[in-house]
Structure formats: C-alpha cells, structure tokens
Amino acid sequence: MAMRARGFLLLRGGLGRGLARAPGVAERAWRGFGSSSVRHEAIIISGTEMAKQIQKEIQQGVESWIALGNRRPHLSILLVGDNPASHTYVRKKIKAASAVGICSELILKPETVSQEELLDVTDQLNMDPRVSGILVQLPLPDHVNERTICNGIAPEKDVDGFHIINIGRLCLDQHSLIPATASAVWEIIKRAGIETFGKNVLVAGRSKNVGMPIAMLLHTDGEHERPGGIPRLITADMVREGAAVIDVGINYVQDPMTGKTKLVGDVDFEAVKKKASFITPVPGGVGPMTVAMLLKNTLLAAKSIIY
Amino acid sequence: MAMRARGFLLLRGGLGRGLARAPGVAERAWRGFGSSSVRHEAIIISGTEMAKQIQKEIQQGVESWIALGNRRPHLSILLVGDNPASHTYVRKKIKAASAVGICSELILKPETVSQEELLDVTDQLNMDPRVSGILVQLPLPDHVNERTICNGIAPEKDVDGFHIINIGRLCLDQHSLIPATASAVWEIIKRAGIETFGKNVLVAGRSKNVGMPIAMLLHTDGEHERPGGIPRLITADMVREGAAVIDVGINYVQDPMTGKTKLVGDVDFEAVKKKASFITPVPGGVGPMTVAMLLKNTLLAAKSIIY
C-alpha cells in the first residue's frame, strides 16, 4: 500500500504547517530521521528511528503511570496455528513490549481450535482486570470467522482497533483505538511534518484493515462538517461529457422574478444536464428516494433481516 | 453534495454491467424514469417516480409479511423543538409510511428537553416489541449530544443507520441499516443502471451523515480485498516531483544475485526516492512503527483514556 501526497514540495528549514502542528518533531524528523538531504533526493524517513523515539515516550508513560500506583500495562496475545510469519510478528511485539516495560503473555492454540474455544479465551481476557490489551494475531484458520473473533474482544481492550465499534468511532472521527498500521502511517506523516490538509492523497489499496482506516484518518483530517449545500456549486465546466450527476443538495433560494422561495440543489441543473448522461433534479430526485429508503429500512428492521 | 462518475458514457439499448446486475430495472429506469432521451441531453432520473416504484415494492413486502401472521411494521419518530424544516420532513415520512402500510407514531418533545429524558424515551422504544424502527429527527438542540442519542437507539431498530455499530458495519462491508440518504443515492445509481465499479467517483462533501457513507458504499463496490503487495507496483513515473511516499507493502523476493530472500515494499525505492520529497523504506519504515503504535494503544487501554 503506497500513499502519495500530490504536489507536495520539499521544504527547507521548516516544514510549514506540519512544523506548526508538531513543533520540534518535524525538525527531529529532518535531522534525526533524514538520512539524506541531497537536492532532488527524498528524505528517507527511518521508521526504525522514529519507533525508537516513540518507544522511549511510551516507556516514560508506562513508568509514570506505575509511579502513580497503577498496575503495569499487560498485553495478551492470542496466536493460532504455526504460520511462521505470524510467529515472527508476535515475537517482535513481545520483545518490543518488554523493552518499554509492558508485560505480555502469549496464548498459543492449535490450528484445529474451534471458534467457540477462541471466544471463551477472549471472554476470559475481557473479564480479567490484569489484562489491559488483547491482540489476536491474524490470519486465523478458515473455519474461524475473523470478524466474529475481532468483535469478541472488549472494545476498550481492542489494541488492534478491529472491533466494529472502534472502526465505527474512527470513521465518525471520535476517539478510538486505531488499527496499528494505519496509526503508524498517520504518525509517520505527522512526525515528519508532512502536510496533508487540502492535499490530494492516493491510498493505493482498499483493504478494510489498512487502506480503509488510512483513508478515514485522512478524510477526517481537519474540518469535515461544512455548511450544507451551495446553489450552482457544480457547474457544467466541472462535469465531464457523459458523467452521471446525483444531486443531494438542498437550498432554498428566492426567485428574482417572482420573489417566491424555491428549492434547488448544488448543481447548475440546466447547464449540466446538457453534458451529463444521467442527472437527478432537485426537488424530485434524492429527496423522495430518501424517504422510501427509510421505509425500506423500517421493513428490514421489522423482519429482523440485518440483526 | 454532488457525485460524478467520470468518463461514464451514455449507453444505448442496454446499460451494460448495470443492466446485467439489475435486469429490467435499468430498462425501467430508461423508459419510466427517463423523461428525456434527446441526444446530448442527460436522462433525468425522477426520484419521485423511482420512490413510487420502491414504495409499491415495500407495500407488497409489508402485506406479505403481515399475511404470514407477523405484526405490522411500526416506526416511532422522535421530534424535538419547532424547527419548521424538521416538522415538514417528519410529516412527509409519516405520510409515506401510512401509504405503504407501516404504522408510525410521533413523539414530540420541547426544545428544553434534557438528554437524559430523550435517552429514557429511546430506552422505552428499544424495549417495546411493537416498535420495529426508531428515528430521531436531527438536528437536536445544542445542549443534547446527537452522537449520544444516536448510539442510544438499539442498532437493530436504528432505521437512520447512524448508530456507531451500523456505521462500523457499513464501513466493513457487512450487512447493516444504511443511512437513508446514502442508501437513496446508492439505489438511484443501481436502479438507473449506472456502472460505478472501476470508475472514478467524486463525492463532493465530506459530512459524516451523507458524504462519508456514500464514499464507503462506493469503496466497497466490488472486490476490495486484494492479494497483499506487489514489488515495484509504484514506479517513478507514477509519482509527482516532491510527493511524499509511505510504503506499507511487505513482499519477500529472491535476490537474483545472491539467491537469498529479502523483504521489499510495493514501491520502486531507488527510482522513486529521486523524485519524492519523503519516502519510507522497507524494511525499516512502517513495520517498526506499527509495533510501536500497538504498544501505544496498549498504554492508552491501560490508562482507560479512550473508554
């Protein structure tokens, strides 16, 4: 999965907004993580160096947390089967945890373990006050539903951030436990002082574990709630020949001729309809369909089709 | 909020994949909903006509559901304050509900109602077996947290699809109750036979109630889980001068010289680093950062900062 911020320029001395948002960090990125500063060559961001820095911060956080008389953070890792890559990843996580003063325990289960048995384990870990974080190393065997297991972990202990509630909170820009890989990309961008607000970003890869969470983090970068629609926001010159245009705008404007208020969308309907292949009018487009879909949802709910 | 499918062509006779996916419907869209078919002019999709068709289908669904001895679907609408637009919307919903044989009840509360009182109402409706769907008309007064109220509705009765669990399920491409406006846009696209798979779609508007759900519906249109990374998927010619490139790829390849297997990402590192402003290597980029962020999550969980 590669990510590209188009039109981003190599800034000298400071990294603009990025620097303003994370003072010091950007410069540290520049000096510490920048192993190359030759003109026309990229600054190679060393994740290894950045991770060392973060682990120092975590270690300090752990110690001061314990100094306040709290229990030492504890990570329980559930590993199923003999996938060598999974075993390697888990070893790295355990090693790194002990390095920052986080205790961890490894629970090994054979490839043949049943889904019920795994849910029993997560239930016990959910209830165990010693356990602060639970991680189920993916992938799981085919006879186990990964989604069911991820949702079996208590959201507040779901350190991989894959529980449906953590994903929902992430997508709604609420505080949540963020999937570690997406969080890693985000942290690299912030600490290197790379500016993303208002930039075009290509997230190549649409997996639900990595691509989607990264896209959502970038989607909620800065303001995302803006004042409703704007009449004629979308003009014909913005629309390619043969495009399909669906207008969800709702604006009440006063007719200069009659003086009456009338309902219009965000699209310059008369001009755009000459270029588009499909177009929905306002009123009489998305509005009535919205009501219909609400009723469809009500029927689905009555029939308990979803839940 | 306007949506554009770039490079979409006006198809004659049939609507290709769209037709294949929804036989009949596309043609119906063409004849029934297409009030204009003059060359170089868009087909105006009448949401009003499409909604009538869907409401017929819902009415039949309701009747056959009842014919099986089930209780008639019931929609409870909670309306707070005197916002005239909200009252208009609610009237439309009640009228449309009765037209398809869905009973509805309107619960009116004054602008001054407390959040606790509203949660008591939703609790009662959640427990009431007569109630199949619950809708809280937004916006709510400033002293009430809309998110808290939306999450106070039982997910299985959340016909507006705003509960955190319904949003999470939507984003993970699982069956869920989908927000009505996003669902309306989706249904218009499908019934008109507009093909979106593999197309560029611009969702103008990033609200969490409309823009984000629509983007997620389109994001999960077709396969989204693809085989991991591909070495040198991202070549220098794809990267604009000064771009920031973060490589999340993990590929084990055999070195033609030494014959040893080595780890590489998805980016042609040596070539791309000459054009990019920032780049992360593999190994030593996102990998170690991912482990660090996992530990950070564990500390957050231990400190109960999120939940």
Chai-1 contact restraints between the chains, C-beta under 6 A:
chainA,res_idxA,chainB,res_idxB,connection_type,confidence,min_distance_angstrom,max_distance_angstrom,comment,restraint_id
A,M1,B,V248,contact,1.0,0.0,6.0,A-B,restraint_1
A,A2,B,I234,contact,1.0,0.0,6.0,A-B,restraint_2
A,A2,B,V245,contact,1.0,0.0,6.0,A-B,restraint_3
A,A2,B,D247,contact,1.0,0.0,6.0,A-B,restraint_4
A,A2,B,D266,contact,1.0,0.0,6.0,A-B,restraint_5
A,A2,B,V267,contact,1.0,0.0,6.0,A-B,restraint_6
A,M3,B,I246,contact,1.0,0.0,6.0,A-B,restraint_7
A,R4,B,A243,contact,1.0,0.0,6.0,A-B,restraint_8
A,A5,B,A243,contact,1.0,0.0,6.0,A-B,restraint_9
A,A5,B,A244,contact,1.0,0.0,6.0,A-B,restraint_10
A,R6,B,R240,contact,1.0,0.0,6.0,A-B,restraint_11
A,F8,B,G242,contact,1.0,0.0,6.0,A-B,restraint_12
A,F8,B,A243,contact,1.0,0.0,6.0,A-B,restraint_13
A,F8,B,A244,contact,1.0,0.0,6.0,A-B,restraint_14
A,F8,B,S277,contact,1.0,0.0,6.0,A-B,restraint_15
A,L9,B,G242,contact,1.0,0.0,6.0,A-B,restraint_16
A,L10,B,G242,contact,1.0,0.0,6.0,A-B,restraint_17
A,L10,B,S277,contact,1.0,0.0,6.0,A-B,restraint_18
A,A42,B,K273,contact,1.0,0.0,6.0,A-B,restraint_19
A,A42,B,A276,contact,1.0,0.0,6.0,A-B,restraint_20
A,A42,B,S277,contact,1.0,0.0,6.0,A-B,restraint_21
A,A42,B,F278,contact,1.0,0.0,6.0,A-B,restraint_22
A,A42,B,I279,contact,1.0,0.0,6.0,A-B,restraint_23
A,I43,B,F278,contact,1.0,0.0,6.0,A-B,restraint_24
A,I44,B,I279,contact,1.0,0.0,6.0,A-B,restraint_25
A,I44,B,P281,contact,1.0,0.0,6.0,A-B,restraint_26
A,I45,B,F278,contact,1.0,0.0,6.0,A-B,restraint_27
A,I45,B,T280,contact,1.0,0.0,6.0,A-B,restraint_28
A,G47,B,T280,contact,1.0,0.0,6.0,A-B,restraint_29
A,G47,B,G284,contact,1.0,0.0,6.0,A-B,restraint_30
A,G47,B,G285,contact,1.0,0.0,6.0,A-B,restraint_31
A,G47,B,V286,contact,1.0,0.0,6.0,A-B,restraint_32
A,G47,B,P288,contact,1.0,0.0,6.0,A-B,restraint_33
A,G47,B,M289,contact,1.0,0.0,6.0,A-B,restraint_34
A,T48,B,G284,contact,1.0,0.0,6.0,A-B,restraint_35
A,T48,B,P288,contact,1.0,0.0,6.0,A-B,restraint_36
A,M50,B,M289,contact,1.0,0.0,6.0,A-B,restraint_37
A,A51,B,P288,contact,1.0,0.0,6.0,A-B,restraint_38
A,A51,B,M289,contact,1.0,0.0,6.0,A-B,restraint_39
A,A51,B,A292,contact,1.0,0.0,6.0,A-B,restraint_40
A,I54,B,A292,contact,1.0,0.0,6.0,A-B,restraint_41
A,Q55,B,A292,contact,1.0,0.0,6.0,A-B,restraint_42
A,I58,B,L295,contact,1.0,0.0,6.0,A-B,restraint_43
A,I58,B,K296,contact,1.0,0.0,6.0,A-B,restraint_44
A,I58,B,L299,contact,1.0,0.0,6.0,A-B,restraint_45
A,G61,B,L299,contact,1.0,0.0,6.0,A-B,restraint_46
A,P73,B,T298,contact,1.0,0.0,6.0,A-B,restraint_47
A,P73,B,L299,contact,1.0,0.0,6.0,A-B,restraint_48
A,P73,B,A302,contact,1.0,0.0,6.0,A-B,restraint_49
A,L75,B,T298,contact,1.0,0.0,6.0,A-B,restraint_50
A,K92,B,V291,contact,1.0,0.0,6.0,A-B,restraint_51
A,K93,B,V291,contact,1.0,0.0,6.0,A-B,restraint_52
A,A96,B,V291,contact,1.0,0.0,6.0,A-B,restraint_53
A,V100,B,L295,contact,1.0,0.0,6.0,A-B,restraint_54
A,I102,B,T298,contact,1.0,0.0,6.0,A-B,restraint_55
A,S132,B,T298,contact,1.0,0.0,6.0,A-B,restraint_56
A,S132,B,A301,contact,1.0,0.0,6.0,A-B,restraint_57
A,S132,B,A302,contact,1.0,0.0,6.0,A-B,restraint_58
A,G133,B,T298,contact,1.0,0.0,6.0,A-B,restraint_59
A,G133,B,A301,contact,1.0,0.0,6.0,A-B,restraint_60
A,E156,B,Y307,contact,1.0,0.0,6.0,A-B,restraint_61
A,K157,B,A301,contact,1.0,0.0,6.0,A-B,restraint_62
A,V159,B,L294,contact,1.0,0.0,6.0,A-B,restraint_63
A,V159,B,N297,contact,1.0,0.0,6.0,A-B,restraint_64
A,V159,B,T298,contact,1.0,0.0,6.0,A-B,restraint_65
A,V159,B,A301,contact,1.0,0.0,6.0,A-B,restraint_66
A,I164,B,I165,contact,1.0,0.0,6.0,A-B,restraint_67
A,I164,B,G168,contact,1.0,0.0,6.0,A-B,restraint_68
A,I165,B,I164,contact,1.0,0.0,6.0,A-B,restraint_69
A,I167,B,G168,contact,1.0,0.0,6.0,A-B,restraint_70
A,I167,B,C171,contact,1.0,0.0,6.0,A-B,restraint_71
A,I167,B,L172,contact,1.0,0.0,6.0,A-B,restraint_72
A,G168,B,I164,contact,1.0,0.0,6.0,A-B,restraint_73
A,G168,B,I167,contact,1.0,0.0,6.0,A-B,restraint_74
A,G168,B,G168,contact,1.0,0.0,6.0,A-B,restraint_75
A,C171,B,I167,contact,1.0,0.0,6.0,A-B,restraint_76
A,C171,B,C171,contact,1.0,0.0,6.0,A-B,restraint_77
A,L172,B,I167,contact,1.0,0.0,6.0,A-B,restraint_78
A,L172,B,K208,contact,1.0,0.0,6.0,A-B,restraint_79
A,H175,B,I306,contact,1.0,0.0,6.0,A-B,restraint_80
A,L177,B,N297,contact,1.0,0.0,6.0,A-B,restraint_81
A,L177,B,I306,contact,1.0,0.0,6.0,A-B,restraint_82
A,A180,B,T290,contact,1.0,0.0,6.0,A-B,restraint_83
A,A180,B,M293,contact,1.0,0.0,6.0,A-B,restraint_84
A,A180,B,L294,contact,1.0,0.0,6.0,A-B,restraint_85
A,T181,B,T290,contact,1.0,0.0,6.0,A-B,restraint_86
A,S183,B,M293,contact,1.0,0.0,6.0,A-B,restraint_87
A,A184,B,V286,contact,1.0,0.0,6.0,A-B,restraint_88
A,A184,B,M289,contact,1.0,0.0,6.0,A-B,restraint_89
A,A184,B,T290,contact,1.0,0.0,6.0,A-B,restraint_90
A,A184,B,M293,contact,1.0,0.0,6.0,A-B,restraint_91
A,V185,B,I246,contact,1.0,0.0,6.0,A-B,restraint_92
A,I188,B,I246,contact,1.0,0.0,6.0,A-B,restraint_93
A,I188,B,M289,contact,1.0,0.0,6.0,A-B,restraint_94
A,A192,B,F278,contact,1.0,0.0,6.0,A-B,restraint_95
A,I194,B,A244,contact,1.0,0.0,6.0,A-B,restraint_96
A,I194,B,F278,contact,1.0,0.0,6.0,A-B,restraint_97
A,R206,B,H224,contact,1.0,0.0,6.0,A-B,restraint_98
A,S207,B,E225,contact,1.0,0.0,6.0,A-B,restraint_99
A,K208,B,L172,contact,1.0,0.0,6.0,A-B,restraint_100
A,H224,B,R206,contact,1.0,0.0,6.0,A-B,restraint_101
A,E225,B,S207,contact,1.0,0.0,6.0,A-B,restraint_102
A,I234,B,A2,contact,1.0,0.0,6.0,A-B,restraint_103
A,R240,B,R6,contact,1.0,0.0,6.0,A-B,restraint_104
A,G242,B,F8,contact,1.0,0.0,6.0,A-B,restraint_105
A,G242,B,L9,contact,1.0,0.0,6.0,A-B,restraint_106
A,G242,B,L10,contact,1.0,0.0,6.0,A-B,restraint_107
A,A243,B,R4,contact,1.0,0.0,6.0,A-B,restraint_108
A,A243,B,A5,contact,1.0,0.0,6.0,A-B,restraint_109
A,A243,B,F8,contact,1.0,0.0,6.0,A-B,restraint_110
A,A244,B,A5,contact,1.0,0.0,6.0,A-B,restraint_111
A,A244,B,F8,contact,1.0,0.0,6.0,A-B,restraint_112
A,A244,B,I194,contact,1.0,0.0,6.0,A-B,restraint_113
A,V245,B,R4,contact,1.0,0.0,6.0,A-B,restraint_114
A,I246,B,M3,contact,1.0,0.0,6.0,A-B,restraint_115
A,I246,B,V185,contact,1.0,0.0,6.0,A-B,restraint_116
A,I246,B,I188,contact,1.0,0.0,6.0,A-B,restraint_117
A,D247,B,A2,contact,1.0,0.0,6.0,A-B,restraint_118
A,V248,B,M1,contact,1.0,0.0,6.0,A-B,restraint_119
A,D266,B,A2,contact,1.0,0.0,6.0,A-B,restraint_120
A,V267,B,A2,contact,1.0,0.0,6.0,A-B,restraint_121
A,K273,B,A42,contact,1.0,0.0,6.0,A-B,restraint_122
A,A276,B,A42,contact,1.0,0.0,6.0,A-B,restraint_123
A,S277,B,F8,contact,1.0,0.0,6.0,A-B,restraint_124
A,S277,B,L10,contact,1.0,0.0,6.0,A-B,restraint_125
A,S277,B,A42,contact,1.0,0.0,6.0,A-B,restraint_126
A,F278,B,A42,contact,1.0,0.0,6.0,A-B,restraint_127
A,F278,B,I43,contact,1.0,0.0,6.0,A-B,restraint_128
A,F278,B,I45,contact,1.0,0.0,6.0,A-B,restraint_129
A,F278,B,A192,contact,1.0,0.0,6.0,A-B,restraint_130
A,F278,B,I194,contact,1.0,0.0,6.0,A-B,restraint_131
A,I279,B,A42,contact,1.0,0.0,6.0,A-B,restraint_132
A,I279,B,I44,contact,1.0,0.0,6.0,A-B,restraint_133
A,T280,B,I45,contact,1.0,0.0,6.0,A-B,restraint_134
A,T280,B,G47,contact,1.0,0.0,6.0,A-B,restraint_135
A,P281,B,I44,contact,1.0,0.0,6.0,A-B,restraint_136
A,G284,B,G47,contact,1.0,0.0,6.0,A-B,restraint_137
A,G284,B,T48,contact,1.0,0.0,6.0,A-B,restraint_138
A,G285,B,G47,contact,1.0,0.0,6.0,A-B,restraint_139
A,V286,B,G47,contact,1.0,0.0,6.0,A-B,restraint_140
A,V286,B,A184,contact,1.0,0.0,6.0,A-B,restraint_141
A,P288,B,G47,contact,1.0,0.0,6.0,A-B,restraint_142
A,P288,B,T48,contact,1.0,0.0,6.0,A-B,restraint_143
A,P288,B,A51,contact,1.0,0.0,6.0,A-B,restraint_144
A,M289,B,G47,contact,1.0,0.0,6.0,A-B,restraint_145
A,M289,B,M50,contact,1.0,0.0,6.0,A-B,restraint_146
A,M289,B,A51,contact,1.0,0.0,6.0,A-B,restraint_147
A,M289,B,A184,contact,1.0,0.0,6.0,A-B,restraint_148
A,M289,B,I188,contact,1.0,0.0,6.0,A-B,restraint_149
A,T290,B,A180,contact,1.0,0.0,6.0,A-B,restraint_150
A,T290,B,T181,contact,1.0,0.0,6.0,A-B,restraint_151
A,T290,B,A184,contact,1.0,0.0,6.0,A-B,restraint_152
A,V291,B,K92,contact,1.0,0.0,6.0,A-B,restraint_153
A,V291,B,K93,contact,1.0,0.0,6.0,A-B,restraint_154
A,V291,B,A96,contact,1.0,0.0,6.0,A-B,restraint_155
A,A292,B,A51,contact,1.0,0.0,6.0,A-B,restraint_156
A,A292,B,I54,contact,1.0,0.0,6.0,A-B,restraint_157
A,A292,B,Q55,contact,1.0,0.0,6.0,A-B,restraint_158
A,M293,B,A180,contact,1.0,0.0,6.0,A-B,restraint_159
A,M293,B,S183,contact,1.0,0.0,6.0,A-B,restraint_160
A,M293,B,A184,contact,1.0,0.0,6.0,A-B,restraint_161
A,L294,B,V159,contact,1.0,0.0,6.0,A-B,restraint_162
A,L294,B,A180,contact,1.0,0.0,6.0,A-B,restraint_163
A,L295,B,I58,contact,1.0,0.0,6.0,A-B,restraint_164
A,L295,B,V100,contact,1.0,0.0,6.0,A-B,restraint_165
A,K296,B,I58,contact,1.0,0.0,6.0,A-B,restraint_166
A,N297,B,V159,contact,1.0,0.0,6.0,A-B,restraint_167
A,N297,B,L177,contact,1.0,0.0,6.0,A-B,restraint_168
A,T298,B,P73,contact,1.0,0.0,6.0,A-B,restraint_169
A,T298,B,L75,contact,1.0,0.0,6.0,A-B,restraint_170
A,T298,B,I102,contact,1.0,0.0,6.0,A-B,restraint_171
A,T298,B,G133,contact,1.0,0.0,6.0,A-B,restraint_172
A,T298,B,V159,contact,1.0,0.0,6.0,A-B,restraint_173
A,L299,B,I58,contact,1.0,0.0,6.0,A-B,restraint_174
A,L299,B,G61,contact,1.0,0.0,6.0,A-B,restraint_175
A,L299,B,P73,contact,1.0,0.0,6.0,A-B,restraint_176
A,A301,B,S132,contact,1.0,0.0,6.0,A-B,restraint_177
A,A301,B,G133,contact,1.0,0.0,6.0,A-B,restraint_178
A,A301,B,K157,contact,1.0,0.0,6.0,A-B,restraint_179
A,A301,B,V159,contact,1.0,0.0,6.0,A-B,restraint_180
A,A302,B,P73,contact,1.0,0.0,6.0,A-B,restraint_181
A,A302,B,S132,contact,1.0,0.0,6.0,A-B,restraint_182
A,I306,B,H175,contact,1.0,0.0,6.0,A-B,restraint_183
A,I306,B,L177,contact,1.0,0.0,6.0,A-B,restraint_184
A,Y307,B,E156,contact,1.0,0.0,6.0,A-B,restraint_185
